[in-house]
Structures are given as C-alpha cells and as structure tokens.
Amino acid sequence: MSASGLTTQYLIELLALLACAGLLAGFLSGLLGIGGGGVLVPVLYEAFGAAGVSEDVRMHVTLGTTLGVIAPTVFRSFSAFHARGSVDLDVVKRMGPWIFLGVVAGIVIAYYASSEVLRWLWVVFGTSLALKMFLGRDNWKIADTLPRPPWLEVGASLIGLISTLMGIGGATFTVPLLTLHGMPLLKAVGTATGIGAVIAVPGIAGYIISGWGEQGLPPLSLGYVNLGACLIAPLAVLTAPYGVRLAHHISKRTLELAFAVFITTVVARFLWTLL
C-alpha cells in the first residue's frame, strides 16, 4: 500500500476511534455526571501520541482539548437533569465562585507541571475514588447536611483545582462529597453537572491562554485546545440524554459500581503509560 493510502487509512481509523469515544463520553456524562473526561483523556492522549505530538505538550493538549469536547455535553446533561428536578441549584450557586477560583489556580499549575506529574494525578486521586465507590455503603456518611462555611467552599476550590489538572468536569469529586453529606446519589449526579458547567468555561479559556504560542502543538490548535478533536463534541451531545434517562431507571448501587469501573479503567491506562 502506498504512503498516501496508509495515511488515509490511519486518518479514517483515528476519526472512527474519536467518534466512538465521543458517543461513549456523552452517554457516560448523562449516566454518571462525569462529563466524559475520563473516557476522552486516555483516548486523546494516545491519539495525539500516534500523531507525533511532543511529549512536552501532549498531556496539556489532551486536557485542554478534553474540556473543549465535554463542555457542550456537560451543559446538555445539566439541562436534562434540571428538567427532571435533579439539580440542587442552591448548592451550585454556593460552590460556583470557589470552583472558579480553583480552576484559575489549576490552570496556573498546569502551565508549569510536566506531563508525567499530570498523569500521576490521575493515578493517585482516581485510585482512592474507585476504592470508595467499590466499597461504598449507604451508611458511609460524614453528616446529613453539607459543611458550614468555610469548609464546603474550601472543598469546592480543591475540586476546581484538581478537576482542571485532570481535564474532567468535577463530578469525580463532587459526587462523593455530596453523597457523604447526605445528598441522594441521583441528586448529587445532577448537581455535579452544574458544577461541571462552572469548570468547563474558565478551564477552556485558561488552557487556550496558557498554551498560546507554545511550540510543538498539533495543527488547528488554539493554545492547548485542539479544534480538530473538538469536532467530536456534537456526537457526545447526541448521546448524553440517553445516559440521563438510564440513570433514572437503575439502582443506586449499580450507579456506584459503574462509576468505580470507569475510574479504575482510567487509572489502569495511565499507570501503564507511567510504568
């Protein structure tokens, strides 16, 4: 086969992989309120690696692009959950400003952090969350109400910070925080989509600004956000409502286990690349 034929075949396979990832990310966003970032981060990391993107910027481009892809999905999921009355807007409003501050801090740190450091973040935080969900029980509660100021606000800032460094919508940490303080899982998942919306917009802007003019970026990039990969976002938006629909028809424990399996898969993939 000629070189041009191999190139065409590679592009077709890459686009097919991204399309499948987009569809799955949208469905998981609606089902778990995760925004699909956990699916897209490892997929885009491998795709950019196959495309020859420099390791110096590869993880940064992956995180920025992932936020760009999941943003429409997060907003679509938020709209669907809100329509079903499964979003606590008072919690979103209380946490929102502090989430924003955490996002800003995360962008600054990501600018100076290495690709390896960002991947280790996935391993460390992902492992603890997966264990919590696998072993979680209904009697695992810290309190029946959310923390008083300033503790919820501190937690919100940390969620914004870590989520930005991991390229996710925040539900990975928001859902456990809310459920440990007495909020029903379905309501916590719906509320987490509102938190994800707060993270996505400043997160995307931050990755564009911090990566502007950086060397070694792939074509069609605005800073660390690659517009070519962002084309899969409409596919994610398409499937998000189906995940929301399923979330309202399955048990709490099933949702927890699905969340744990998702986290474990991501952690395993990144640990493989590190070791």
Residue, then its C-alpha position, 0 to 999 in steps of 0.5 A: m500500500s502506498a504512503s498516501g493510502l496508509t495515511t488515509q487509512y490511519l486518518i479514517e481509523l483515528l476519526a472512527l476511534l474519536a467518534c466512538a469515544g465521543l458517543l461513549a463520553g456523552f452517554l457516560s456524562g448523562l449516566l454518571g455526571i462525569g462529563g466524559g473526561g475520563v473516557l476522552v483523556p486516555v483516548l486523546y492522549e494516545a491519539f495525539g501520541a500516534a500523531g507525533v505530538s511532543e511529549d512536552v505538550r501532549m498531556h496539556v493538549t489532551l486536557g485542554t482539548t478534553l474540556g473543549v469536547i465535554a463542555p457542550t455535553v456537560f451543559r446538555s446533561f445539566s439541562a436534562f437533569h434540571a428538567r427532571g428536578s435533579v439539580d440542587l441549584d442552591v448548592v451550585k450557586r454556593m460552590g460556583p465562585w470557589i470552583f472558579l477560583g480553583v480552576v484559575a489556580g489549576i490552570v496556573i499549575a498546569y502551565y508549569a507541571s510536566s506531563e508525567v506529574l499530570r498523569w500521576l494525578w490521575v493515578v493517585f486521586g482516581t485510585s482512592l475514588a474507585l476504592k470508595m465507590f467499590l466499597g461504598r455503603d449507604n451508611w458511609k456518611i460524614a453528616d446529613t447536611l453539607p459543611r458550614p462555611p468555610w469548609l464546603e467552599v474550601g472543598a469546592s476550590l480543591i475540586g476546581l483545582i484538581s478537576t482542571l489538572m485532570g481535564i474532567g468536569g468535577a463530578t469525580f469529586t463532587v459526587p462523593l462529597l455530596t453523597l457523604h453529606g447526605m445528598p441522594l446519589l441521583k441528586a448529587v449526579g445532577t448537581a455535579t453537572g452544574i458544577g461541571a458547567v462552572i469548570a468547563v468555561p474558565g478551564i477552556a479559556g485558561y488552557i487556550i491562554s496558557g498554551w498560546g504560542e507554545q511550540g510543538l502543538p498539533p495543527l488547528s490548535l488554539g493554545y492547548v485546545n485542539l479544534g480538530a478533536c473538538l469536532i467530536a463534541p456534537l456526537a457526545v451531545l447526541t448521546a448524553p440524554y440517553g445516559v440521563r434517562l438510564a440513570h433514572h431507571i437503575s439502582k443506586r448501587t449499580l450507579e456506584l459500581a459503574f462509576a468505580v469501573f470507569i475510574t479504575t479503567v482510567v487509572a489502569r491506562f495511565l499507570w501503564t503509560l507511567l510504568 
